[in-house]
Amino acid sequence: MFWPEAPALTVEVTSPSDTPDAADLAEAVASLRRMSTLESLPLLASGKVREMYDLGERLLMVASDRISTYDVVHPTPIPDKGKVLTALSTFWFEQTADVVPNHLVSITEDVPVEVRGRALNVRKLDMLPVECVVRGYLTGSGWKDYQSTGAVAGITLPEGLRDSEKLPEPIFTPSTKADVGHDETIDFDRAAEIVGDRALMERLRDLSIALYSHAADHAASRGVILADTKFEFGRDAGGVIVVGDEVLTPDSSRFWPADTYEVGRPQPSFDKQYVRDWASNTGWDKKPPAPAIPDDVVAGTRAKYVEAYERITGESFDTWLVRVQPS
């Protein structure tokens, strides 16, 4: 079910005595998951944002409008968020197909009408157990690590770098895949141990940096800075390395407007930072359940996601909606 056509799952609070308790918000989040489920297909997995369904030899990857901060899902959806994630992934899969194969099969074939625009028919892969992170700018957890150690993921960086500064060259900082909680940044040697094949890890590093560099060049031509991003890779039935999951979206990357970029401070970004900033000022302890998101923050967040798509692709978001409609 597409969220704008569904009842809004917000929890109204009119006075302190009306504050919803944990059970109320937990049920609201559970309702979000139920409403995004396709009953016609076998459900294989349900995460914070996506559901995976079995199509036999392939998978249906469906992006919901759910949003999480600090690894906790809020009970309020962001309309069209799932479609923006899917549209941008599709754009980048098409843009980078010559850099590395990807798992996209079709945006319409075997995609049920009710999830058109936010679902992809993809190949099944044997996914590798690390996330491949590339940083072109010093920000986020990388900036914190640099301040305390002068290095990120075991990579020593030049002295005197500032918050949000462009790095001399992109760096590869892999991380674990955590089933619960935060992923953990690790150095290359540890990543190679987890994968069990150092040569394969070197290949993943090279592919990740090539993908980042290609995307960063395109984004720059559109007035957008790609600060960092993460990729997930797997092997197909023939053993070929393939990029899967989502790629280069506001949920997996930091995109900054180039026209307001200024070294030495945090940057505004086209992602859920809008919600994260609001959430951090609510007094919420960052533990479940997450608070409901007010309408103005929902609208502002949706606008950021749509702007990311339109800036990067050079097309109206409506173009994507038309592209995925049944013929």
ROMILO-259920 format. One record per residue: residue in three letters; x, y, z of N, C-alpha, C in turn. Coordinates in steps of 0.02 Angstrom, whole numbers, padded with zeros to 5 digits, always signed. Each point is the difference from the previous one (the first is absolute). Layout:
# ROMILO-259920
AlaXYZXYZXYZ;...
# end
This chain:
# ROMILO-259920
Met+00043-00060+00000-00043+00060+00000+00044+00062+00000;Phe-00018+00050-00039+00039+00062-00007-00022+00049+00054;Trp+00047+00026+00039-00018+00038+00060-00046+00058-00011;Pro+00009+00043-00051-00046+00057-00006-00073-00021-00008;Glu-00012-00063-00021-00069-00024-00007-00024-00035+00063;Ala+00044-00006+00050-00017-00036+00061-00011+00049+00057;Pro-00034-00023+00053-00008+00044+00058+00068+00019+00029;Ala+00007+00062+00020+00063+00022+00030+00008-00032+00068;Leu+00059-00029+00011+00012-00034+00063+00038+00046+00048;Thr-00028+00057+00014+00028+00045+00050-00038-00008+00064;Val+00032+00019+00055-00032-00004+00066-00008+00071+00024;Glu-00061+00023+00006-00013+00068+00021+00012+00009+00075;Val+00034+00055+00017+00013+00016+00070-00027+00070+00012;Thr-00051+00007+00041-00031+00065+00011+00019+00030+00067;Ser+00025-00040+00046+00023+00025+00064+00047-00051+00030;Pro+00040+00018+00051+00045-00048+00030-00033-00064+00022;Ser-00062+00005+00022-00034-00060+00024-00019-00046-00056;Asp+00000+00026-00063-00018-00041-00058+00061-00032-00033;Thr+00059+00008+00029+00060-00028-00030-00008-00075-00008;Pro+00011-00027-00061-00010-00072-00011+00052-00040+00038;Asp-00020-00058+00026+00048-00041+00035+00036-00046-00049;Ala+00046-00040+00025+00041-00043-00043-00042-00049-00040;Ala-00053-00026+00032-00042-00049-00035-00036+00031-00059;Asp-00023+00063+00008-00035+00034-00055+00046+00009-00060;Leu+00060+00024+00013+00046+00013-00055+00026-00064-00031;Ala+00010-00051+00041+00022-00064-00027-00053-00029-00047;Glu-00064+00008+00019-00054-00024-00043-00003+00041-00064;Ala+00013+00066+00005+00000+00042-00061+00054-00023-00049;Val+00060-00015+00026+00053-00024-00044-00018-00068-00029;Ala-00029-00044+00041-00022-00065-00025-00051+00008-00056;Ser-00044+00049+00008-00050+00013-00052+00033+00024-00065;Leu+00053+00041+00007+00037+00021-00059+00025-00060-00039;Arg+00028-00048+00035+00027-00060-00033-00056-00041-00032;Arg-00056-00009+00036-00054-00040-00028-00028+00032-00063;Met-00007+00066+00000-00030+00034-00057+00044-00001-00062;Ser+00066-00011+00009+00045-00001-00057+00012-00070-00027;Thr-00034-00050+00029+00011-00069-00020-00045-00020-00058;Leu+00030-00035-00048-00038-00029-00056-00023-00070+00019;Glu-00064-00011+00001-00025-00066+00020+00005-00050-00056;Ser+00011+00022-00062+00001-00045-00058+00067-00035-00010;Leu+00052+00021+00036+00067-00029-00010+00030-00022+00067;Pro+00042-00052-00002+00034-00022+00062+00049+00054+00025;Leu-00008+00020+00062+00044+00049+00030+00062-00035+00028;Leu+00059+00021-00023+00062-00031+00022+00033+00038+00057;Ala-00006+00066-00001+00032+00040+00052-00032+00069+00003;Ser+00000+00029+00060-00027+00067+00010+00049+00039+00044;Gly+00027+00055-00027+00047+00040+00038-00030+00066+00021;Lys+00044+00046+00019-00024+00065+00022-00035+00038-00056;Val+00023-00011-00062-00027+00037-00056-00029-00045-00054;Arg+00029-00059-00011-00019-00042-00057-00030-00067+00019;Glu-00039-00026-00047-00022-00070+00002+00028-00035-00062;Met+00017-00064+00009+00023-00041-00055-00049-00058-00010;Tyr-00022-00008-00062-00049-00052-00017+00030-00048-00051;Asp-00023-00062+00003+00027-00052-00044-00038+00000-00067;Leu+00037+00007-00054-00029-00005-00068+00024-00063-00035;Gly+00022-00049+00038+00028-00060-00030+00074+00007-00012;Glu+00021+00011-00062+00070+00009-00016+00025+00070+00016;Arg-00046+00044+00016+00017+00070+00014-00032+00022+00065;Leu+00013+00063+00018-00029+00030+00060-00037+00064-00018;Leu-00050+00017+00040-00033+00065-00005+00023+00039+00061;Met+00035+00056-00012+00026+00042+00054-00045+00062+00004;Val-00036+00007+00055-00050+00053+00007+00024+00049+00054;Ala+00005+00064-00020+00019+00052+00047-00063+00032+00029;Ser-00004+00002+00065-00058+00030+00033+00012+00075+00010;Asp-00048+00034+00030+00007+00070+00018+00020+00008+00073;Arg+00019-00056+00033+00023+00004+00069+00064+00040+00005;Ile+00011+00030+00057+00062+00036+00012+00023-00014+00071;Ser+00065-00008+00007+00028-00014+00066+00054+00052+00016;Thr+00009+00013+00063+00057+00039+00024+00029-00037+00059;Tyr+00065+00001+00005+00035-00035+00055-00023-00073+00004;Asp-00011-00030-00060-00017-00071-00007-00068-00018+00029;Val-00044+00049+00008-00068-00012+00024-00050+00028-00051;Val-00049-00041-00019-00050+00022-00050-00052+00045+00033;His-00014+00056-00032-00053+00045+00024-00068-00025-00023;Pro-00053+00015+00036-00066-00023-00019-00033+00041-00056;Thr+00036+00049-00027-00028+00044-00051+00038-00010-00066;Pro-00035-00016-00054+00034-00009-00065+00016+00068-00032;Ile+00047-00001-00047+00017+00057-00041-00027-00014-00070;Pro-00054+00031-00021-00030-00015-00066+00051+00005-00056;Asp+00000-00050-00044+00042-00004-00059+00073-00017+00014;Lys+00019-00008+00062+00070-00016+00015+00021-00065-00035;Gly-00041-00051+00005+00016-00064-00032+00009+00006-00075;Lys-00040+00043-00031+00005+00009-00072+00064+00038-00019;Val+00018+00049+00041+00062+00036-00014+00060-00047+00006;Leu+00002-00041+00052+00056-00047+00008+00004-00047-00060;Thr-00057-00025-00022-00001-00046-00056+00019+00034-00065;Ala-00026+00060-00010+00015+00038-00061+00074+00017-00005;Leu+00029+00022+00055+00071+00017-00001+00044-00062-00009;Ser-00017-00054+00034+00038-00062-00010-00001-00020-00074;Thr-00059+00003-00030-00007-00018-00070+00043+00045-00044;Phe-00002+00065+00013+00041+00047-00038+00074-00019+00004;Trp+00024-00013+00061+00071-00015+00009+00018-00069-00027;Phe-00044-00049+00006+00014-00065-00030+00011+00007-00075;Glu-00042+00041-00032+00007+00011-00072+00063+00040-00016;Gln+00016+00049+00042+00059+00042-00011+00066-00037+00009;Thr+00001-00049+00045+00063-00033+00019+00006-00071-00026;Ala-00044-00021-00045+00001-00069-00024+00066-00018-00033;Asp+00035+00049-00028+00064-00014-00032+00057-00003+00051;Val-00012+00023+00062+00051-00002+00052-00001-00068+00035;Val-00060-00023+00018-00007-00065+00032-00071-00025-00014;Pro-00010-00066-00011-00067-00026-00009-00042+00011+00062;Asn-00066+00006-00009-00046+00008+00057-00056-00050-00005;His-00041-00002+00052-00051-00053+00005-00067+00020-00031;Leu-00007+00059-00028-00064+00022-00027-00020-00039-00062;Val-00062-00026+00002-00029-00033-00058-00052+00044-00034;Ser-00048+00025+00039-00053+00040-00030-00034+00043+00054;Ile-00027+00057-00022-00039+00042+00045-00075-00012-00009;Thr-00018-00042-00049-00071-00012-00013-00017-00075-00006;Glu+00044-00040-00030-00013-00071-00009-00008-00036+00067;Asp-00056-00034+00010-00015-00036+00062-00002+00045+00061;Val-00011+00064-00010-00008+00047+00055-00074+00016+00008;Pro-00032-00021+00055-00071+00013+00009-00017+00074-00005;Val-00059+00014-00027-00020+00070-00012+00002+00041+00065;Glu-00020-00031+00055-00005+00039+00062+00067+00022+00028;Val+00055-00028-00025+00066+00023+00024+00043+00027-00058;Arg-00031+00013-00057+00037+00029-00055+00032+00066+00021;Gly+00061+00010-00018+00034+00062+00017+00044-00005+00061;Arg-00015-00048+00044+00042-00009+00059+00023-00072+00008;Ala-00001-00037-00055+00021-00070+00002+00041-00017-00062;Leu+00049-00044+00010+00043-00022-00054+00001-00076-00004;Asn-00003-00026-00060+00011-00070-00014+00075-00009-00008;Val+00031-00039+00046+00073-00005+00000+00023-00072+00001;Arg+00063-00010-00019+00030-00067+00002+00016-00020+00071;Lys-00004-00064+00014+00022-00026+00064+00076-00003+00001;Leu+00030+00021+00055+00072+00000+00008+00020-00034+00065;Asp+00060-00025+00001+00031-00023+00062+00037+00060+00029;Met-00031+00036+00048+00026+00063+00023+00062-00011+00044;Leu+00048+00046-00007+00062-00003+00038-00010+00036+00067;Pro+00036-00022+00053-00017+00020+00069+00031+00065+00025;Val+00018+00046-00045+00024+00066+00021-00034+00054-00041;Glu-00004+00059+00028-00023+00058-00038+00061+00039-00024;Cys-00004+00023-00062+00056+00033-00031-00012+00076-00001;Val+00033+00035+00044-00010+00072+00010+00058+00038-00033;Val-00018+00052-00038+00050+00044-00030-00013+00071+00025;Arg+00053+00033+00022-00006+00068+00025+00043+00046-00043;Gly-00031+00052-00027+00036+00050-00037+00011+00063+00040;Tyr-00038+00006+00055+00003+00059+00044+00002-00024+00072;Leu+00028+00041+00043+00008-00018+00070-00061+00025+00039;Thr-00044-00046+00018-00062+00020+00033-00027-00059+00040;Gly-00051+00013+00039-00034-00054+00038+00048-00036+00047;Ser-00007-00066+00002+00042-00040+00045+00074+00004-00019;Gly+00013+00010-00066+00068+00007-00022+00034+00061+00030;Trp-00037+00055+00003+00026+00061+00030+00014-00010+00075;Lys-00044-00035+00034+00010-00013+00071+00062-00043+00011;Asp+00008-00052-00042+00059-00043+00007+00064+00039-00013;Tyr-00002+00041-00051+00059+00040-00018+00019+00047+00056;Gln-00049+00031+00032+00015+00046+00055+00035-00035+00058;Ser-00018-00063+00012+00029-00035+00057+00063-00039-00016;Thr+00007-00022-00063+00057-00043-00017+00042+00024-00059;Gly-00026+00047-00039+00035+00021-00060-00007-00049-00058;Ala-00044-00049+00009-00009-00052-00051-00073-00019-00005;Val-00019-00033-00056-00067-00027-00009+00009-00072-00025;Ala-00029-00047+00036+00004-00071-00019+00072-00022-00012;Gly+00045+00025+00043+00070-00019-00006+00040+00037-00052;Ile-00032+00047-00035+00034+00039-00051+00020+00067+00030;Thr+00065+00012+00005+00024+00063+00028-00009+00055-00052;Leu-00029+00056+00023-00014+00056-00045+00046+00059+00017;Pro+00008+00048-00046+00041+00058+00014-00024+00039+00061;Glu+00046+00032+00034-00018+00041+00058-00035+00064-00023;Gly-00041+00026+00045-00030+00066-00012-00063+00000-00042;Leu-00028-00058-00016-00062-00001-00039-00057+00026+00044;Arg-00050+00029-00033-00057+00029+00036-00064-00038-00016;Asp-00050+00012+00040-00066-00030-00009-00025+00012-00072;Ser-00021-00053-00033-00029+00003-00067+00051+00014-00055;Glu+00063-00003+00015+00051+00014-00050+00008-00058-00049;Lys+00012+00017-00064+00011-00051-00050+00067-00034+00013;Leu+00000-00066-00005+00061-00039+00012+00044+00003-00062;Pro+00066-00010+00009+00045+00001-00058-00021-00050-00054;Glu-00027-00057+00021-00029-00049-00045-00051-00041+00039;Pro-00048-00030-00035-00051-00040+00037+00033-00057+00038;Ile-00026-00015+00058+00026-00056+00041-00054-00053+00009;Phe+00022-00061+00007-00044-00058+00008-00001-00019+00073;Thr-00058+00004+00032-00006-00013+00072-00057-00050+00011;Pro+00012-00063-00008-00053-00050+00005-00030-00003+00070;Ser-00058-00033+00004-00031-00008+00065-00033-00069+00004;Thr-00015-00019+00061-00037-00062+00011-00073+00010-00021;Lys-00036-00055-00007-00072+00002-00009-00032-00023+00064;Ala-00030+00048+00036-00029-00016+00064-00074-00018-00008;Asp-00020-00058+00027-00071-00018+00000-00040+00045+00047;Val+00032+00021+00054-00032+00044+00049+00050+00055+00017;Gly-00025+00062+00004+00044+00055+00019+00040+00027-00058;His+00056+00032+00017+00040+00035-00050+00051-00046-00033;Asp+00014+00013-00064+00057-00031-00033+00063+00028+00032;Glu+00053-00039-00002+00063+00021+00030+00053+00008-00054;Thr+00031+00059-00003+00055+00011-00047+00059-00044+00018;Ile+00030-00032-00050+00057-00045+00011+00054+00017-00050;Asp+00061-00023+00013+00053+00013-00048-00001-00053-00054;Phe+00042+00011-00051-00001-00044-00058+00019-00072+00019;Asp+00049-00007+00044+00022-00067+00019-00057-00039+00033;Arg-00037+00033+00044-00056-00034+00033-00054-00018-00051;Ala-00014+00044-00048-00049-00014-00052+00021-00061-00041;Ala+00064-00004-00015+00025-00057-00039-00008-00066+00039;Glu+00009+00004+00066-00009-00059+00042-00073-00023-00002;Ile-00046+00048+00006-00071-00016+00001-00022-00031-00067;Val+00024+00028-00054-00018-00026-00067+00035-00066-00013;Gly+00061-00007+00028+00037-00062-00009+00041-00004-00063;Asp+00009+00057-00034+00036+00001-00063+00027+00070-00011;Arg+00066+00009+00012+00028+00068-00005-00003+00027-00071;Ala+00011-00043-00049-00003+00024-00069-00070+00023-00018;Leu-00050-00035+00025-00069+00021-00012-00014+00067+00034;Met+00026+00009+00060-00011+00063+00035+00034+00057-00037;Glu+00057-00012-00029+00034+00051-00040-00042+00018-00061;Arg-00031-00050-00030-00044+00012-00057-00061+00042+00020;Leu-00029-00016+00058-00057+00039+00025+00020+00072+00013;Arg+00059+00010+00029+00024+00068+00012+00007+00039-00066;Asp+00030-00032-00050+00011+00034-00063-00066+00017-00035;Leu-00047-00048+00002-00066+00013-00030-00037+00055+00037;Ser+00004-00001+00066-00035+00051+00039+00026+00070-00015;Ile+00065+00007-00003+00029+00066-00015-00016+00021-00071;Ala-00001-00047-00046-00018+00016-00070-00072+00023-00004;Leu-00045-00034+00035-00070+00020+00001-00009+00069+00031;Tyr+00033+00010+00057-00005+00066+00033+00026+00055-00046;Ser+00057-00010-00030+00030+00052-00042-00045+00017-00059;His-00028-00051-00032-00045+00010-00056-00061+00041+00022;Ala-00029-00020+00056-00060+00034+00025+00016+00071+00023;Ala+00057+00008+00033+00019+00067+00025+00009+00049-00057;Asp+00029-00024-00055+00010+00044-00058-00068+00021-00029;His-00046-00047-00006-00066+00017-00026-00036+00048+00047;Ala+00001-00016+00065-00034+00043+00048+00028+00071-00003;Ala+00067+00007-00006+00031+00066-00003-00025+00039-00060;Ser-00012-00035-00055-00026+00034-00060-00070+00025+00010;Arg-00034-00025+00052-00069+00020+00015-00003+00046+00061;Gly+00058+00024+00023+00001+00045+00057-00009-00034+00067;Val+00019-00064+00003-00009-00039+00061+00067-00032+00018;Ile+00017+00000+00063+00060-00033+00026-00019-00068+00028;Leu+00033-00053-00022-00009-00066+00030+00055-00008+00052;Ala-00017+00010+00063+00050-00001+00053+00024-00070+00016;Asp-00046-00047+00005+00018-00070+00013-00059-00044-00018;Thr+00012-00065-00003-00052-00047-00019+00020-00070+00021;Lys-00048-00045-00002+00016-00070+00014-00032-00045-00053;Phe+00033-00055-00014-00024-00049-00049-00002-00068+00033;Glu-00043-00043-00027-00001-00070+00018+00008-00041-00062;Phe+00044-00050+00003+00015-00042-00057-00017-00073+00015;Gly-00013-00036-00054-00011-00072+00005+00027-00033-00062;Arg-00006-00067-00002+00018-00038-00059-00062-00029-00031;Asp-00003+00002-00067-00057-00032-00033+00015-00075-00009;Ala-00046-00034-00034+00007-00073-00006+00064-00020-00036;Gly+00027+00045-00041+00062-00015-00035+00062+00022+00037;Gly-00008+00027+00061+00057+00022+00039+00023+00070-00014;Val-00037+00037-00043+00018+00068-00018-00018+00047+00058;Ile+00045+00047+00015-00015+00050+00051-00051+00050-00027;Val-00053+00010+00039-00056+00042-00020-00018+00047+00057;Val-00014+00064-00016-00023+00045+00052-00075-00008+00009;Gly-00022-00004+00062-00071-00012+00014-00029+00051+00047;Asp-00056-00019+00032-00034+00043+00047-00018+00066-00034;Glu+00005+00056+00035-00010+00066-00030+00068+00031-00013;Val+00002+00049-00045+00064+00033-00012-00011+00076-00005;Leu+00044+00036+00034+00006+00072-00009-00066+00037+00010;Thr-00035-00019+00053-00063+00034+00018+00013+00044+00061;Pro-00048+00043+00019+00008+00040+00061+00002-00042+00064;Asp-00021-00063-00004+00004-00044+00059+00068-00034+00006;Ser+00037-00006-00055+00064-00034+00002+00059+00047-00013;Ser-00014+00064-00008+00051+00048-00021-00013+00067+00033;Arg+00053+00041+00002-00008+00070+00019+00007+00043-00063;Phe-00053+00033-00019+00000+00048-00055-00006+00070+00029;Trp+00045+00045-00021-00002+00069+00023-00010+00048-00059;Pro-00038+00053+00009-00004+00051-00053+00068+00036-00007;Ala+00026+00002-00060+00066+00030-00010+00000+00075+00011;Asp-00057+00032-00012-00002+00073+00004+00002+00026+00071;Thr-00010-00042+00050+00004+00022+00070+00058-00033+00038;Tyr+00041-00038-00036+00054-00037+00032+00052+00048+00030;Glu+00019-00015+00061+00049+00041+00035+00039-00045+00048;Val+00065-00003-00008+00042-00041+00043+00000+00028+00071;Gly+00002-00046+00049+00006+00021+00069-00065-00005+00039;Arg-00052-00025-00031-00064-00006+00035-00039-00058-00031;Pro-00051-00026+00036-00044-00050-00031-00038+00031-00058;Gln-00019-00042-00049-00034+00024-00060-00073-00021+00000;Pro-00044+00042-00028-00069-00024-00012+00002-00056-00051;Ser-00046-00047+00006+00004-00058-00045-00070-00021-00023;Phe+00001-00037-00056-00063-00025-00030-00015-00069+00028;Asp-00016-00004+00062-00014-00065+00030-00041+00008+00063;Lys+00000-00052+00042-00042+00002+00060+00032+00040+00056;Gln+00053+00037-00015+00029+00044+00051-00052+00050+00025;Tyr-00047+00018-00044-00055+00045+00018-00040-00029+00058;Val-00014-00065-00003-00037-00033+00054+00045-00010+00060;Arg+00063-00019-00013+00047-00012+00055+00010+00063+00042;Asp+00006+00058-00034+00008+00063+00037-00061+00014+00044;Trp-00060-00012-00029-00060+00010+00039-00002-00048+00060;Ala+00014-00063-00013-00004-00051+00052+00048+00014+00057;Ser+00059+00026-00017+00050+00012+00052-00019+00057+00046;Asn-00049+00041-00021-00022+00057+00041-00066-00012+00036;Thr-00026-00061-00004-00064-00016+00032+00007-00023+00072;Gly+00061-00017+00021+00009-00030+00066-00005-00076-00001;Trp-00013-00028-00060-00004-00073-00007+00068-00031+00018;Asp-00001-00056+00034+00062-00032+00023+00032-00045-00052;Lys-00027+00000-00062+00028-00038-00056-00008-00076+00009;Lys-00047-00018+00042-00016-00071+00010-00072-00011-00022;Pro-00018-00062-00020-00069-00014-00020-00047+00015+00058;Pro-00060+00026-00015-00025+00017-00066+00020+00070-00021;Ala+00005+00010-00066+00016+00067-00026-00063+00042+00000;Pro+00007+00066+00007-00060+00043+00000-00030+00009-00069;Ala-00064+00017-00002-00033+00017-00063+00029+00065-00026;Ile+00002+00007-00066+00031+00058-00032-00054+00051-00019;Pro+00007+00064+00018-00051+00050-00017-00004+00013-00075;Asp-00058+00026-00021-00013+00008-00071+00051+00043-00036;Asp+00023+00054+00032+00047+00045-00034+00068-00034-00012;Val+00020-00043+00046+00062-00037-00009-00008-00054-00054;Val-00059-00032-00001-00014-00048-00054+00005+00034-00068;Ala-00032+00058-00007+00000+00035-00064+00070+00022-00019;Gly+00038+00026+00049+00068+00022-00015+00045-00057-00020;Thr-00009-00058+00032+00041-00058-00016-00016-00026-00070;Arg-00065-00005-00015-00019-00022-00068+00030+00046-00052;Ala-00002+00065+00012+00027+00049-00048+00075-00012-00011;Lys+00037-00016+00053+00071-00012-00006+00014-00061-00044;Tyr-00038-00054+00011+00010-00060-00040-00016+00013-00074;Val-00056+00032-00013-00019+00014-00069+00051+00046-00034;Glu+00023+00050+00038+00051+00046-00028+00063-00038-00018;Ala+00019-00048+00041+00060-00040-00016-00009-00035-00067;Tyr-00058-00031-00010-00012-00034-00064+00003+00048-00058;Glu-00033+00056+00006-00006+00046-00057+00067+00034-00015;Arg+00037+00016+00051+00066+00031-00011+00047-00049-00035;Ile+00003-00060+00025+00048-00049-00025-00017-00025-00070;Thr-00063-00013-00012-00020-00028-00065-00014+00052-00052;Gly-00015+00062+00021-00019+00051-00048-00070-00008-00026;Glu-00040-00043+00031-00069-00013-00021-00048+00014+00057;Ser-00061+00016-00019-00053+00007+00050-00016-00068+00031;Phe-00017+00000+00064-00019-00062+00033-00062-00030-00034;Asp-00042+00042-00028-00060-00025-00036+00019-00044-00059;Thr+00059+00013-00029+00023-00041-00057+00008-00073+00022;Trp+00027-00010+00060+00007-00068+00026-00068-00032+00010;Leu-00047+00038+00028-00067-00028+00014-00034-00022-00064;Val+00010+00037-00054-00030-00017-00064+00035-00062-00029;Arg+00065-00004+00009+00040-00055-00029-00021-00068+00027;Val-00023-00003+00062-00016-00064+00030-00074-00018-00002;Gln-00040+00044-00030-00071-00015-00004-00013-00056-00050;Pro-00052-00042+00013-00017-00052-00049-00017+00030-00067;Ser+00022-00032-00053-00014+00026-00068-00070-00017-00022;
# end
